[in-house]
Amino acid sequence: LYAQRLSGDGLADTERRAGMDRANPLYILRNHLAEEAIRAAKQGDAGKIDVLLGLLHDPFTEREGYELYAALPPDWACQLEVSCSS
């Protein structure tokens, strides 16, 4: 069904991809990224927080050198436990 829909929508793959890129942010706040930034900040280094804020301010624009912020989480991130402190 999906392949039929794609062939019937009249869009080239490049147009379809551009539409998806406009709708889906490249950079999102992931638990492991927040955890790394928090750990660094507790040691007096707010640099990772600044980087995250910059990327999340404009999450649709790809930036060279920041590929790790858009990559899949590392294996150790599966061990993270988060809680709501409400």
PDB file of N, CA, C and O in Angstrom:
ATOM      1  N   LEU A   1       0.801  -1.202   0.000  1.00  0.00           N
ATOM      2  CA  LEU A   1       0.000   0.000   0.000  1.00  0.00           C
ATOM      3  C   LEU A   1       0.851   1.278   0.000  1.00  0.00           C
ATOM      4  O   LEU A   1       0.564   2.241  -0.711  1.00  0.00           O
ATOM      5  N   TYR A   2       1.892   1.250   0.811  1.00  0.00           N
ATOM      6  CA  TYR A   2       2.735   2.436   0.896  1.00  0.00           C
ATOM      7  C   TYR A   2       3.419   2.716  -0.438  1.00  0.00           C
ATOM      8  O   TYR A   2       3.474   3.863  -0.881  1.00  0.00           O
ATOM      9  N   ALA A   3       3.938   1.677  -1.073  1.00  0.00           N
ATOM     10  CA  ALA A   3       4.604   1.855  -2.370  1.00  0.00           C
ATOM     11  C   ALA A   3       3.623   2.390  -3.406  1.00  0.00           C
ATOM     12  O   ALA A   3       3.993   3.215  -4.242  1.00  0.00           O
ATOM     13  N   GLN A   4       2.387   1.932  -3.359  1.00  0.00           N
ATOM     14  CA  GLN A   4       1.372   2.433  -4.287  1.00  0.00           C
ATOM     15  C   GLN A   4       1.103   3.914  -4.036  1.00  0.00           C
ATOM     16  O   GLN A   4       0.989   4.704  -4.973  1.00  0.00           O
ATOM     17  N   ARG A   5       1.006   4.271  -2.777  1.00  0.00           N
ATOM     18  CA  ARG A   5       0.761   5.668  -2.442  1.00  0.00           C
ATOM     19  C   ARG A   5       1.907   6.553  -2.927  1.00  0.00           C
ATOM     20  O   ARG A   5       1.677   7.627  -3.483  1.00  0.00           O
ATOM     21  N   LEU A   6       3.140   6.095  -2.715  1.00  0.00           N
ATOM     22  CA  LEU A   6       4.294   6.878  -3.159  1.00  0.00           C
ATOM     23  C   LEU A   6       4.301   7.066  -4.667  1.00  0.00           C
ATOM     24  O   LEU A   6       4.572   8.160  -5.162  1.00  0.00           O
ATOM     25  N   SER A   7       4.006   6.015  -5.386  1.00  0.00           N
ATOM     26  CA  SER A   7       4.034   6.126  -6.847  1.00  0.00           C
ATOM     27  C   SER A   7       2.900   6.994  -7.359  1.00  0.00           C
ATOM     28  O   SER A   7       2.996   7.556  -8.450  1.00  0.00           O
ATOM     29  N   GLY A   8       1.830   7.113  -6.592  1.00  0.00           N
ATOM     30  CA  GLY A   8       0.689   7.906  -7.032  1.00  0.00           C
ATOM     31  C   GLY A   8       0.706   9.352  -6.596  1.00  0.00           C
ATOM     32  O   GLY A   8      -0.125  10.136  -7.054  1.00  0.00           O
ATOM     33  N   ASP A   9       1.633   9.737  -5.719  1.00  0.00           N
ATOM     34  CA  ASP A   9       1.601  11.116  -5.231  1.00  0.00           C
ATOM     35  C   ASP A   9       2.281  12.108  -6.171  1.00  0.00           C
ATOM     36  O   ASP A   9       2.132  13.318  -6.002  1.00  0.00           O
ATOM     37  N   GLY A  10       3.020  11.616  -7.149  1.00  0.00           N
ATOM     38  CA  GLY A  10       3.609  12.485  -8.158  1.00  0.00           C
ATOM     39  C   GLY A  10       4.853  13.239  -7.714  1.00  0.00           C
ATOM     40  O   GLY A  10       5.331  14.109  -8.443  1.00  0.00           O
ATOM     41  N   LEU A  11       5.383  12.934  -6.556  1.00  0.00           N
ATOM     42  CA  LEU A  11       6.581  13.623  -6.074  1.00  0.00           C
ATOM     43  C   LEU A  11       7.833  12.822  -6.398  1.00  0.00           C
ATOM     44  O   LEU A  11       7.845  11.594  -6.315  1.00  0.00           O
ATOM     45  N   ALA A  12       8.868  13.532  -6.764  1.00  0.00           N
ATOM     46  CA  ALA A  12      10.173  12.887  -6.940  1.00  0.00           C
ATOM     47  C   ALA A  12      10.733  12.576  -5.556  1.00  0.00           C
ATOM     48  O   ALA A  12      10.358  13.214  -4.572  1.00  0.00           O
ATOM     49  N   ASP A  13      11.619  11.608  -5.483  1.00  0.00           N
ATOM     50  CA  ASP A  13      12.205  11.239  -4.193  1.00  0.00           C
ATOM     51  C   ASP A  13      12.878  12.426  -3.510  1.00  0.00           C
ATOM     52  O   ASP A  13      12.817  12.555  -2.288  1.00  0.00           O
ATOM     53  N   THR A  14      13.517  13.289  -4.288  1.00  0.00           N
ATOM     54  CA  THR A  14      14.191  14.451  -3.694  1.00  0.00           C
ATOM     55  C   THR A  14      13.178  15.417  -3.077  1.00  0.00           C
ATOM     56  O   THR A  14      13.431  15.986  -2.015  1.00  0.00           O
ATOM     57  N   GLU A  15      12.042  15.602  -3.733  1.00  0.00           N
ATOM     58  CA  GLU A  15      10.993  16.466  -3.185  1.00  0.00           C
ATOM     59  C   GLU A  15      10.407  15.868  -1.911  1.00  0.00           C
ATOM     60  O   GLU A  15      10.160  16.573  -0.933  1.00  0.00           O
ATOM     61  N   ARG A  16      10.192  14.570  -1.941  1.00  0.00           N
ATOM     62  CA  ARG A  16       9.639  13.875  -0.778  1.00  0.00           C
ATOM     63  C   ARG A  16      10.596  14.003   0.405  1.00  0.00           C
ATOM     64  O   ARG A  16      10.179  14.283   1.528  1.00  0.00           O
ATOM     65  N   ARG A  17      11.870  13.796   0.138  1.00  0.00           N
ATOM     66  CA  ARG A  17      12.890  13.899   1.191  1.00  0.00           C
ATOM     67  C   ARG A  17      12.939  15.314   1.762  1.00  0.00           C
ATOM     68  O   ARG A  17      13.039  15.489   2.977  1.00  0.00           O
ATOM     69  N   ALA A  18      12.870  16.312   0.906  1.00  0.00           N
ATOM     70  CA  ALA A  18      12.896  17.704   1.366  1.00  0.00           C
ATOM     71  C   ALA A  18      11.698  17.995   2.270  1.00  0.00           C
ATOM     72  O   ALA A  18      11.831  18.698   3.273  1.00  0.00           O
ATOM     73  N   GLY A  19      10.547  17.465   1.923  1.00  0.00           N
ATOM     74  CA  GLY A  19       9.362  17.637   2.759  1.00  0.00           C
ATOM     75  C   GLY A  19       9.519  16.983   4.118  1.00  0.00           C
ATOM     76  O   GLY A  19       9.124  17.547   5.139  1.00  0.00           O
ATOM     77  N   MET A  20      10.097  15.794   4.128  1.00  0.00           N
ATOM     78  CA  MET A  20      10.331  15.104   5.399  1.00  0.00           C
ATOM     79  C   MET A  20      11.339  15.870   6.248  1.00  0.00           C
ATOM     80  O   MET A  20      11.180  15.970   7.464  1.00  0.00           O
ATOM     81  N   ASP A  21      12.369  16.410   5.614  1.00  0.00           N
ATOM     82  CA  ASP A  21      13.380  17.173   6.349  1.00  0.00           C
ATOM     83  C   ASP A  21      12.792  18.443   6.967  1.00  0.00           C
ATOM     84  O   ASP A  21      13.244  18.881   8.025  1.00  0.00           O
ATOM     85  N   ARG A  22      11.795  19.034   6.318  1.00  0.00           N
ATOM     86  CA  ARG A  22      11.147  20.234   6.856  1.00  0.00           C
ATOM     87  C   ARG A  22      10.228  19.901   8.025  1.00  0.00           C
ATOM     88  O   ARG A  22       9.972  20.756   8.872  1.00  0.00           O
ATOM     89  N   ALA A  23       9.729  18.664   8.079  1.00  0.00           N
ATOM     90  CA  ALA A  23       8.769  18.274   9.113  1.00  0.00           C
ATOM     91  C   ALA A  23       9.402  17.559  10.302  1.00  0.00           C
ATOM     92  O   ALA A  23       8.824  17.542  11.389  1.00  0.00           O
ATOM     93  N   ASN A  24      10.565  16.976  10.113  1.00  0.00           N
ATOM     94  CA  ASN A  24      11.202  16.172  11.155  1.00  0.00           C
ATOM     95  C   ASN A  24      12.531  16.791  11.560  1.00  0.00           C
ATOM     96  O   ASN A  24      13.451  16.861  10.745  1.00  0.00           O
ATOM     97  N   PRO A  25      12.647  17.240  12.804  1.00  0.00           N
ATOM     98  CA  PRO A  25      13.905  17.862  13.231  1.00  0.00           C
ATOM     99  C   PRO A  25      15.059  16.874  13.226  1.00  0.00           C
ATOM    100  O   PRO A  25      14.883  15.695  13.535  1.00  0.00           O
ATOM    101  N   LEU A  26      16.218  17.354  12.880  1.00  0.00           N
ATOM    102  CA  LEU A  26      17.428  16.538  12.887  1.00  0.00           C
ATOM    103  C   LEU A  26      17.962  16.381  14.307  1.00  0.00           C
ATOM    104  O   LEU A  26      18.454  15.318  14.685  1.00  0.00           O
ATOM    105  N   TYR A  27      17.857  17.447  15.081  1.00  0.00           N
ATOM    106  CA  TYR A  27      18.369  17.435  16.447  1.00  0.00           C
ATOM    107  C   TYR A  27      17.199  17.455  17.417  1.00  0.00           C
ATOM    108  O   TYR A  27      16.347  18.343  17.365  1.00  0.00           O
ATOM    109  N   ILE A  28      17.170  16.465  18.303  1.00  0.00           N
ATOM    110  CA  ILE A  28      16.165  16.411  19.359  1.00  0.00           C
ATOM    111  C   ILE A  28      16.890  16.171  20.677  1.00  0.00           C
ATOM    112  O   ILE A  28      17.993  15.626  20.701  1.00  0.00           O
ATOM    113  N   LEU A  29      16.265  16.578  21.761  1.00  0.00           N
ATOM    114  CA  LEU A  29      16.884  16.367  23.066  1.00  0.00           C
ATOM    115  C   LEU A  29      16.686  14.910  23.473  1.00  0.00           C
ATOM    116  O   LEU A  29      15.576  14.483  23.791  1.00  0.00           O
ATOM    117  N   ARG A  30      17.756  14.177  23.456  1.00  0.00           N
ATOM    118  CA  ARG A  30      17.731  12.770  23.867  1.00  0.00           C
ATOM    119  C   ARG A  30      18.286  12.682  25.293  1.00  0.00           C
ATOM    120  O   ARG A  30      19.107  13.495  25.716  1.00  0.00           O
ATOM    121  N   ASN A  31      17.811  11.672  26.010  1.00  0.00           N
ATOM    122  CA  ASN A  31      18.219  11.518  27.409  1.00  0.00           C
ATOM    123  C   ASN A  31      19.732  11.474  27.575  1.00  0.00           C
ATOM    124  O   ASN A  31      20.275  12.096  28.488  1.00  0.00           O
ATOM    125  N   HIS A  32      20.413  10.746  26.703  1.00  0.00           N
ATOM    126  CA  HIS A  32      21.864  10.626  26.883  1.00  0.00           C
ATOM    127  C   HIS A  32      22.582  11.949  26.632  1.00  0.00           C
ATOM    128  O   HIS A  32      23.609  12.227  27.252  1.00  0.00           O
ATOM    129  N   LEU A  33      22.048  12.759  25.729  1.00  0.00           N
ATOM    130  CA  LEU A  33      22.660  14.065  25.481  1.00  0.00           C
ATOM    131  C   LEU A  33      22.454  14.988  26.680  1.00  0.00           C
ATOM    132  O   LEU A  33      23.364  15.707  27.093  1.00  0.00           O
ATOM    133  N   ALA A  34      21.245  14.953  27.229  1.00  0.00           N
ATOM    134  CA  ALA A  34      20.966  15.760  28.415  1.00  0.00           C
ATOM    135  C   ALA A  34      21.827  15.298  29.585  1.00  0.00           C
ATOM    136  O   ALA A  34      22.369  16.118  30.326  1.00  0.00           O
ATOM    137  N   GLU A  35      21.951  13.992  29.748  1.00  0.00           N
ATOM    138  CA  GLU A  35      22.755  13.445  30.846  1.00  0.00           C
ATOM    139  C   GLU A  35      24.218  13.870  30.727  1.00  0.00           C
ATOM    140  O   GLU A  35      24.832  14.258  31.721  1.00  0.00           O
ATOM    141  N   GLU A  36      24.771  13.801  29.534  1.00  0.00           N
ATOM    142  CA  GLU A  36      26.161  14.227  29.345  1.00  0.00           C
ATOM    143  C   GLU A  36      26.330  15.712  29.657  1.00  0.00           C
ATOM    144  O   GLU A  36      27.318  16.117  30.271  1.00  0.00           O
ATOM    145  N   ALA A  37      25.360  16.518  29.229  1.00  0.00           N
ATOM    146  CA  ALA A  37      25.437  17.957  29.484  1.00  0.00           C
ATOM    147  C   ALA A  37      25.318  18.253  30.978  1.00  0.00           C
ATOM    148  O   ALA A  37      26.013  19.125  31.499  1.00  0.00           O
ATOM    149  N   ILE A  38      24.444  17.533  31.657  1.00  0.00           N
ATOM    150  CA  ILE A  38      24.275  17.726  33.101  1.00  0.00           C
ATOM    151  C   ILE A  38      25.545  17.336  33.842  1.00  0.00           C
ATOM    152  O   ILE A  38      26.001  18.062  34.725  1.00  0.00           O
ATOM    153  N   ARG A  39      26.110  16.202  33.489  1.00  0.00           N
ATOM    154  CA  ARG A  39      27.347  15.748  34.151  1.00  0.00           C
ATOM    155  C   ARG A  39      28.479  16.758  33.952  1.00  0.00           C
ATOM    156  O   ARG A  39      29.221  17.059  34.887  1.00  0.00           O
ATOM    157  N   ALA A  40      28.605  17.277  32.733  1.00  0.00           N
ATOM    158  CA  ALA A  40      29.653  18.267  32.468  1.00  0.00           C
ATOM    159  C   ALA A  40      29.395  19.547  33.258  1.00  0.00           C
ATOM    160  O   ALA A  40      30.323  20.138  33.810  1.00  0.00           O
ATOM    161  N   ALA A  41      28.131  19.974  33.309  1.00  0.00           N
ATOM    162  CA  ALA A  41      27.792  21.199  34.040  1.00  0.00           C
ATOM    163  C   ALA A  41      28.084  21.058  35.530  1.00  0.00           C
ATOM    164  O   ALA A  41      28.520  22.011  36.176  1.00  0.00           O
ATOM    165  N   LYS A  42      27.845  19.876  36.068  1.00  0.00           N
ATOM    166  CA  LYS A  42      28.144  19.645  37.486  1.00  0.00           C
ATOM    167  C   LYS A  42      29.640  19.744  37.764  1.00  0.00           C
ATOM    168  O   LYS A  42      30.053  19.994  38.897  1.00  0.00           O
ATOM    169  N   GLN A  43      30.441  19.549  36.732  1.00  0.00           N
ATOM    170  CA  GLN A  43      31.898  19.679  36.856  1.00  0.00           C
ATOM    171  C   GLN A  43      32.369  21.094  36.497  1.00  0.00           C
ATOM    172  O   GLN A  43      33.569  21.364  36.444  1.00  0.00           O
ATOM    173  N   GLY A  44      31.411  21.990  36.253  1.00  0.00           N
ATOM    174  CA  GLY A  44      31.754  23.376  35.957  1.00  0.00           C
ATOM    175  C   GLY A  44      31.864  23.716  34.485  1.00  0.00           C
ATOM    176  O   GLY A  44      32.257  24.829  34.139  1.00  0.00           O
ATOM    177  N   ASP A  45      31.520  22.769  33.602  1.00  0.00           N
ATOM    178  CA  ASP A  45      31.622  22.997  32.155  1.00  0.00           C
ATOM    179  C   ASP A  45      30.221  23.071  31.551  1.00  0.00           C
ATOM    180  O   ASP A  45      29.561  22.045  31.383  1.00  0.00           O
ATOM    181  N   ALA A  46      29.772  24.270  31.229  1.00  0.00           N
ATOM    182  CA  ALA A  46      28.444  24.462  30.648  1.00  0.00           C
ATOM    183  C   ALA A  46      28.466  24.402  29.124  1.00  0.00           C
ATOM    184  O   ALA A  46      27.448  24.666  28.483  1.00  0.00           O
ATOM    185  N   GLY A  47      29.595  24.064  28.546  1.00  0.00           N
ATOM    186  CA  GLY A  47      29.731  24.059  27.088  1.00  0.00           C
ATOM    187  C   GLY A  47      28.749  23.148  26.380  1.00  0.00           C
ATOM    188  O   GLY A  47      28.193  23.524  25.349  1.00  0.00           O
ATOM    189  N   LYS A  48      28.525  21.955  26.915  1.00  0.00           N
ATOM    190  CA  LYS A  48      27.600  21.025  26.263  1.00  0.00           C
ATOM    191  C   LYS A  48      26.164  21.527  26.336  1.00  0.00           C
ATOM    192  O   LYS A  48      25.372  21.279  25.427  1.00  0.00           O
ATOM    193  N   ILE A  49      25.828  22.223  27.402  1.00  0.00           N
ATOM    194  CA  ILE A  49      24.496  22.821  27.494  1.00  0.00           C
ATOM    195  C   ILE A  49      24.352  23.895  26.426  1.00  0.00           C
ATOM    196  O   ILE A  49      23.319  23.980  25.762  1.00  0.00           O
ATOM    197  N   ASP A  50      25.372  24.703  26.264  1.00  0.00           N
ATOM    198  CA  ASP A  50      25.334  25.751  25.239  1.00  0.00           C
ATOM    199  C   ASP A  50      25.183  25.153  23.841  1.00  0.00           C
ATOM    200  O   ASP A  50      24.427  25.671  23.019  1.00  0.00           O
ATOM    201  N   VAL A  51      25.901  24.064  23.574  1.00  0.00           N
ATOM    202  CA  VAL A  51      25.798  23.399  22.269  1.00  0.00           C
ATOM    203  C   VAL A  51      24.381  22.879  22.058  1.00  0.00           C
ATOM    204  O   VAL A  51      23.787  23.099  21.003  1.00  0.00           O
ATOM    205  N   LEU A  52      23.839  22.190  23.060  1.00  0.00           N
ATOM    206  CA  LEU A  52      22.479  21.659  22.940  1.00  0.00           C
ATOM    207  C   LEU A  52      21.469  22.772  22.700  1.00  0.00           C
ATOM    208  O   LEU A  52      20.604  22.654  21.831  1.00  0.00           O
ATOM    209  N   LEU A  53      21.574  23.840  23.459  1.00  0.00           N
ATOM    210  CA  LEU A  53      20.645  24.956  23.279  1.00  0.00           C
ATOM    211  C   LEU A  53      20.730  25.528  21.869  1.00  0.00           C
ATOM    212  O   LEU A  53      19.709  25.849  21.261  1.00  0.00           O
ATOM    213  N   GLY A  54      21.933  25.654  21.360  1.00  0.00           N
ATOM    214  CA  GLY A  54      22.098  26.164  20.001  1.00  0.00           C
ATOM    215  C   GLY A  54      21.483  25.248  18.959  1.00  0.00           C
ATOM    216  O   GLY A  54      20.813  25.713  18.036  1.00  0.00           O
ATOM    217  N   LEU A  55      21.708  23.944  19.103  1.00  0.00           N
ATOM    218  CA  LEU A  55      21.153  22.990  18.140  1.00  0.00           C
ATOM    219  C   LEU A  55      19.636  22.922  18.234  1.00  0.00           C
ATOM    220  O   LEU A  55      18.951  22.840  17.215  1.00  0.00           O
ATOM    221  N   LEU A  56      19.111  22.955  19.449  1.00  0.00           N
ATOM    222  CA  LEU A  56      17.667  22.842  19.634  1.00  0.00           C
ATOM    223  C   LEU A  56      16.933  24.128  19.280  1.00  0.00           C
ATOM    224  O   LEU A  56      15.723  24.115  19.053  1.00  0.00           O
ATOM    225  N   HIS A  57      17.658  25.226  19.231  1.00  0.00           N
ATOM    226  CA  HIS A  57      17.050  26.492  18.814  1.00  0.00           C
ATOM    227  C   HIS A  57      16.649  26.440  17.337  1.00  0.00           C
ATOM    228  O   HIS A  57      15.658  27.053  16.939  1.00  0.00           O
ATOM    229  N   ASP A  58      17.407  25.720  16.541  1.00  0.00           N
ATOM    230  CA  ASP A  58      17.123  25.564  15.106  1.00  0.00           C
ATOM    231  C   ASP A  58      17.394  24.105  14.726  1.00  0.00           C
ATOM    232  O   ASP A  58      18.394  23.811  14.070  1.00  0.00           O
ATOM    233  N   PRO A  59      16.510  23.194  15.133  1.00  0.00           N
ATOM    234  CA  PRO A  59      16.790  21.761  14.993  1.00  0.00           C
ATOM    235  C   PRO A  59      16.681  21.202  13.577  1.00  0.00           C
ATOM    236  O   PRO A  59      17.021  20.040  13.353  1.00  0.00           O
ATOM    237  N   PHE A  60      16.226  21.985  12.635  1.00  0.00           N
ATOM    238  CA  PHE A  60      16.062  21.496  11.270  1.00  0.00           C
ATOM    239  C   PHE A  60      17.282  21.751  10.388  1.00  0.00           C
ATOM    240  O   PHE A  60      17.383  21.198   9.293  1.00  0.00           O
ATOM    241  N   THR A  61      18.200  22.581  10.856  1.00  0.00           N
ATOM    242  CA  THR A  61      19.372  22.945  10.067  1.00  0.00           C
ATOM    243  C   THR A  61      20.550  22.054  10.431  1.00  0.00           C
ATOM    244  O   THR A  61      20.987  22.034  11.582  1.00  0.00           O
ATOM    245  N   GLU A  62      21.062  21.318   9.455  1.00  0.00           N
ATOM    246  CA  GLU A  62      22.203  20.440   9.689  1.00  0.00           C
ATOM    247  C   GLU A  62      23.469  21.276   9.839  1.00  0.00           C
ATOM    248  O   GLU A  62      23.716  22.211   9.078  1.00  0.00           O
ATOM    249  N   ARG A  63      24.259  20.912  10.837  1.00  0.00           N
ATOM    250  CA  ARG A  63      25.507  21.631  11.098  1.00  0.00           C
ATOM    251  C   ARG A  63      26.681  20.664  11.030  1.00  0.00           C
ATOM    252  O   ARG A  63      26.665  19.597  11.645  1.00  0.00           O
ATOM    253  N   GLU A  64      27.677  21.049  10.285  1.00  0.00           N
ATOM    254  CA  GLU A  64      28.871  20.212  10.149  1.00  0.00           C
ATOM    255  C   GLU A  64      29.591  20.113  11.495  1.00  0.00           C
ATOM    256  O   GLU A  64      29.757  21.106  12.204  1.00  0.00           O
ATOM    257  N   GLY A  65      30.007  18.918  11.822  1.00  0.00           N
ATOM    258  CA  GLY A  65      30.726  18.697  13.066  1.00  0.00           C
ATOM    259  C   GLY A  65      29.852  18.290  14.241  1.00  0.00           C
ATOM    260  O   GLY A  65      30.365  18.014  15.326  1.00  0.00           O
ATOM    261  N   TYR A  66      28.549  18.249  14.041  1.00  0.00           N
ATOM    262  CA  TYR A  66      27.629  17.908  15.124  1.00  0.00           C
ATOM    263  C   TYR A  66      26.853  16.623  14.836  1.00  0.00           C
ATOM    264  O   TYR A  66      25.735  16.440  15.319  1.00  0.00           O
ATOM    265  N   GLU A  67      27.448  15.750  14.057  1.00  0.00           N
ATOM    266  CA  GLU A  67      26.788  14.509  13.652  1.00  0.00           C
ATOM    267  C   GLU A  67      26.398  13.642  14.847  1.00  0.00           C
ATOM    268  O   GLU A  67      25.361  12.979  14.820  1.00  0.00           O
ATOM    269  N   LEU A  68      27.216  13.644  15.888  1.00  0.00           N
ATOM    270  CA  LEU A  68      26.921  12.809  17.060  1.00  0.00           C
ATOM    271  C   LEU A  68      25.623  13.218  17.752  1.00  0.00           C
ATOM    272  O   LEU A  68      24.985  12.398  18.411  1.00  0.00           O
ATOM    273  N   TYR A  69      25.237  14.472  17.605  1.00  0.00           N
ATOM    274  CA  TYR A  69      24.008  14.945  18.233  1.00  0.00           C
ATOM    275  C   TYR A  69      22.759  14.484  17.477  1.00  0.00           C
ATOM    276  O   TYR A  69      21.647  14.590  17.994  1.00  0.00           O
ATOM    277  N   ALA A  70      22.937  13.980  16.275  1.00  0.00           N
ATOM    278  CA  ALA A  70      21.820  13.468  15.484  1.00  0.00           C
ATOM    279  C   ALA A  70      21.876  11.952  15.345  1.00  0.00           C
ATOM    280  O   ALA A  70      20.984  11.348  14.749  1.00  0.00           O
ATOM    281  N   ALA A  71      22.909  11.343  15.886  1.00  0.00           N
ATOM    282  CA  ALA A  71      23.113   9.900  15.731  1.00  0.00           C
ATOM    283  C   ALA A  71      22.267   9.108  16.724  1.00  0.00           C
ATOM    284  O   ALA A  71      21.687   9.658  17.661  1.00  0.00           O
ATOM    285  N   LEU A  72      22.217   7.801  16.488  1.00  0.00           N
ATOM    286  CA  LEU A  72      21.545   6.914  17.428  1.00  0.00           C
ATOM    287  C   LEU A  72      22.263   6.954  18.771  1.00  0.00           C
ATOM    288  O   LEU A  72      23.468   7.200  18.818  1.00  0.00           O
ATOM    289  N   PRO A  73      21.549   6.719  19.848  1.00  0.00           N
ATOM    290  CA  PRO A  73      22.188   6.724  21.168  1.00  0.00           C
ATOM    291  C   PRO A  73      23.240   5.624  21.288  1.00  0.00           C
ATOM    292  O   PRO A  73      23.106   4.565  20.674  1.00  0.00           O
ATOM    293  N   PRO A  74      24.279   5.873  22.072  1.00  0.00           N
ATOM    294  CA  PRO A  74      25.282   4.826  22.303  1.00  0.00           C
ATOM    295  C   PRO A  74      24.694   3.713  23.176  1.00  0.00           C
ATOM    296  O   PRO A  74      23.654   3.896  23.809  1.00  0.00           O
ATOM    297  N   ASP A  75      25.354   2.586  23.202  1.00  0.00           N
ATOM    298  CA  ASP A  75      24.857   1.441  23.970  1.00  0.00           C
ATOM    299  C   ASP A  75      24.650   1.765  25.445  1.00  0.00           C
ATOM    300  O   ASP A  75      23.678   1.308  26.048  1.00  0.00           O
ATOM    301  N   TRP A  76      25.545   2.543  26.028  1.00  0.00           N
ATOM    302  CA  TRP A  76      25.428   2.836  27.454  1.00  0.00           C
ATOM    303  C   TRP A  76      24.157   3.598  27.786  1.00  0.00           C
ATOM    304  O   TRP A  76      23.701   3.568  28.929  1.00  0.00           O
ATOM    305  N   ALA A  77      23.579   4.276  26.810  1.00  0.00           N
ATOM    306  CA  ALA A  77      22.375   5.072  27.059  1.00  0.00           C
ATOM    307  C   ALA A  77      21.170   4.202  27.403  1.00  0.00           C
ATOM    308  O   ALA A  77      20.211   4.686  28.004  1.00  0.00           O
ATOM    309  N   CYS A  78      21.210   2.936  27.031  1.00  0.00           N
ATOM    310  CA  CYS A  78      20.111   2.023  27.371  1.00  0.00           C
ATOM    311  C   CYS A  78      20.013   1.826  28.876  1.00  0.00           C
ATOM    312  O   CYS A  78      18.961   1.431  29.381  1.00  0.00           O
ATOM    313  N   GLN A  79      21.084   2.093  29.591  1.00  0.00           N
ATOM    314  CA  GLN A  79      21.114   1.911  31.043  1.00  0.00           C
ATOM    315  C   GLN A  79      20.582   3.128  31.808  1.00  0.00           C
ATOM    316  O   GLN A  79      20.394   3.062  33.023  1.00  0.00           O
ATOM    317  N   LEU A  80      20.344   4.219  31.111  1.00  0.00           N
ATOM    318  CA  LEU A  80      19.877   5.430  31.790  1.00  0.00           C
ATOM    319  C   LEU A  80      18.471   5.235  32.332  1.00  0.00           C
ATOM    320  O   LEU A  80      17.605   4.659  31.675  1.00  0.00           O
ATOM    321  N   GLU A  81      18.270   5.720  33.524  1.00  0.00           N
ATOM    322  CA  GLU A  81      16.941   5.733  34.116  1.00  0.00           C
ATOM    323  C   GLU A  81      16.600   7.180  34.405  1.00  0.00           C
ATOM    324  O   GLU A  81      17.359   7.889  35.065  1.00  0.00           O
ATOM    325  N   VAL A  82      15.474   7.606  33.915  1.00  0.00           N
ATOM    326  CA  VAL A  82      15.041   8.978  34.149  1.00  0.00           C
ATOM    327  C   VAL A  82      13.786   8.946  35.004  1.00  0.00           C
ATOM    328  O   VAL A  82      13.028   7.976  34.989  1.00  0.00           O
ATOM    329  N   SER A  83      13.582  10.015  35.744  1.00  0.00           N
ATOM    330  CA  SER A  83      12.391  10.089  36.579  1.00  0.00           C
ATOM    331  C   SER A  83      11.799  11.478  36.462  1.00  0.00           C
ATOM    332  O   SER A  83      12.472  12.437  36.085  1.00  0.00           O
ATOM    333  N   CYS A  84      10.566  11.556  36.784  1.00  0.00           N
ATOM    334  CA  CYS A  84       9.866  12.836  36.797  1.00  0.00           C
ATOM    335  C   CYS A  84       9.873  13.340  38.236  1.00  0.00           C
ATOM    336  O   CYS A  84       9.421  12.640  39.142  1.00  0.00           O
ATOM    337  N   SER A  85      10.369  14.510  38.442  1.00  0.00           N
ATOM    338  CA  SER A  85      10.463  15.036  39.807  1.00  0.00           C
ATOM    339  C   SER A  85       9.341  16.028  40.078  1.00  0.00           C
ATOM    340  O   SER A  85       9.562  17.103  40.636  1.00  0.00           O
ATOM    341  N   SER A  86       8.147  15.650  39.676  1.00  0.00           N
ATOM    342  CA  SER A  86       7.014  16.560  39.905  1.00  0.00           C
ATOM    343  C   SER A  86       6.341  16.293  41.226  1.00  0.00           C
ATOM    344  O   SER A  86       5.372  16.968  41.573  1.00  0.00           O
TER     345      SER A  86
END
